[in-house]
């Protein structure tokens, strides 16, 4: 009969190696995963908010010449018309328009449309040239 052979992984011969603790890394990965999940859920659930950008008014050549330097900003305030009751006075610096003043004149200018080309004046359309070829590219007469 054969004698029993000793096992190779005997605990007497090898000491167990100490391994680093995995719990702190698991906690860090879990926290990062929760933050990522929260960011993705927020991006999916909340609709994007439209940004409102005021459009600058177009500048003509005459305005460009009279324009102030960029360091100063001009604000155009809307004109408010107020009808005063009898006995009221206008605040200081206000422009007063009398009720008996004539209404402003409105001028309407009709601009004629651009001249149209009549069918008799049109140039004759060039006739297309059709070139017949074979599959290899040779021109067929």
C-alpha positions in Angstrom: 0.0 0.0 0.0 1.0 3.5 -0.6 1.8 5.9 2.1 -0.3 9.1 2.4 1.4 12.1 0.8 1.4 15.4 2.6 -0.8 18.1 1.0 1.0 21.0 -0.6 -1.0 23.7 1.0 -0.3 23.0 4.5 -1.1 25.7 7.0 2.0 24.8 8.9 4.3 25.8 6.1 2.7 29.0 4.9 1.5 31.9 7.0 -1.7 33.7 5.9 -1.1 37.0 4.2 -2.8 40.1 5.6 -5.0 41.8 3.0 -6.0 45.4 2.9 -9.5 46.3 4.2 -11.8 46.8 1.2 -14.6 48.6 3.1 -13.3 52.2 2.7 -13.0 51.7 -1.1 -16.4 50.2 -1.3 -17.9 53.2 0.6 -16.1 55.6 -1.7 -17.3 53.8 -4.8 -20.8 53.6 -3.4 -20.9 57.4 -2.7 -19.5 58.1 -6.2 -22.2 55.9 -7.7 -24.9 57.6 -5.8 -23.7 61.0 -6.9 -23.6 59.9 -10.5 -27.0 58.4 -10.3 -28.4 61.6 -8.8 -26.8 63.7 -11.5 -28.2 61.5 -14.3 -31.7 61.4 -12.8 -31.7 65.2 -12.5 -30.6 65.6 -16.1 -33.3 63.2 -17.3 -36.2 64.4 -15.2 -35.7 68.2 -15.3 -36.3 69.8 -18.7 -33.7 72.4 -19.8 -34.6 76.0 -19.1 -34.5 78.2 -22.1 -32.1 81.1 -21.9 -33.5 84.5 -23.0 -30.8 86.6 -24.6 -31.9 90.1 -25.6 -31.3 90.8 -29.3 -29.3 93.9 -30.0 -31.0 96.5 -32.2 -29.5 96.7 -35.7 -27.1 99.6 -36.1 -27.2 101.8 -39.2 -24.3 103.8 -40.6 -25.5 107.1 -39.2 -26.0 105.5 -35.7 -22.5 104.0 -35.9 -20.9 107.4 -36.4 -22.9 109.0 -33.6 -22.5 106.0 -31.2 -21.0 106.7 -27.8 -17.9 104.9 -26.7 -18.5 101.3 -25.4 -17.8 102.3 -21.8 -21.0 104.3 -21.5 -24.4 102.6 -21.9 -27.5 104.4 -23.0 -30.9 103.3 -21.7 -34.0 104.2 -23.6 -36.9 104.4 -21.2 -40.4 103.9 -22.5 -42.6 106.9 -22.7 -45.6 106.9 -20.4 -48.5 109.2 -21.1 -50.6 110.2 -18.2 -53.8 112.3 -18.3 -54.0 114.7 -15.5 -57.2 115.3 -13.6 -58.4 118.9 -13.1 -56.3 120.6 -10.5 -53.3 118.3 -10.9 -49.9 119.5 -12.0 -47.2 117.7 -13.9 -44.1 116.6 -12.0 -41.0 118.7 -12.4 -39.1 117.9 -15.7 -42.2 116.3 -17.4 -43.1 117.3 -20.9 -46.7 118.6 -21.0 -48.8 118.2 -24.1 -51.9 120.3 -24.2 -55.2 118.4 -24.9 -56.0 121.0 -27.6 -52.7 120.3 -29.5 -53.2 118.8 -32.9 -52.6 115.0 -33.2 -49.4 114.1 -34.9 -49.5 113.6 -38.7 -49.0 110.1 -40.0 -47.5 109.8 -43.4 -48.0 106.6 -45.4 -45.7 106.1 -48.4 -46.5 103.4 -50.9 -43.4 101.8 -52.4 -44.0 100.3 -55.8 -43.0 96.6 -56.2 -40.0 95.9 -58.3 -40.6 95.7 -62.0 -41.5 92.3 -63.2 -40.2 90.7 -66.3 -42.9 90.0 -68.8 -42.9 86.6 -70.5 -42.1 88.2 -73.9 -39.0 89.8 -72.5 -37.6 86.6 -71.0 -34.5 85.2 -72.7 -35.0 81.8 -74.4 -34.0 79.0 -72.1 -31.0 77.1 -73.6 -31.8 73.7 -74.8 -30.0 71.0 -72.8 -27.3 69.0 -74.6 -27.8 65.2 -74.1 -24.7 63.1 -74.4 -25.2 59.4 -74.7 -22.5 57.1 -73.5 -22.0 53.4 -73.0 -21.1 51.8 -69.6 -17.4 52.1 -70.5 -17.7 55.8 -71.1 -17.5 55.8 -74.9 -19.7 58.5 -76.6 -22.5 57.0 -78.7 -23.3 59.2 -81.8 
